Amino acid sequence: MDQDLAITIGTTARAAREQMGLTRTDAAARVGLVPPVYSRLERGQMLPSIPTFYRLCTELKVSPEEMLGLTEPSHGGKGPRAKEDDTPSLRRLLYLARKLDGEQLEALLQVATVMAR
């Protein structure tokens, strides 16, 4: 196993997961791994299979080049990315809001506006 590559993939996966506001368990379920195996992947203790690598890139919205450390991290996805100092709850809300259609997003905006008063 190429330890440097495993660490690069794991570090990139962890950063993307945290950026999306996901727990390891959430990410593991999306990628199709059991949580202990996903945790080993993030810690750089294993390399994913090609199908798992594909799902990892797809679910975490990271290009294969970025996941392999061949390019600088991008912002990918729609809209602004969450910031490092955002709380996990805020990152999770942003992640979920990006999945809503126009009407749902407008309803969420109205609820948030009322709650912020």
Secondary structure, 3 states (H helix, E strand, C coil): CCHHHHHHHHHHHHHHHHHHCCCHHHHHHHHCCCHHHHHHHHCCCCCCCHHHHHHHHHHHCCCHHHHCCCCCCCCCCCCCCCCCCCCHHHHHHHHHHCCCCHHHHHHHHHHHHHHHC
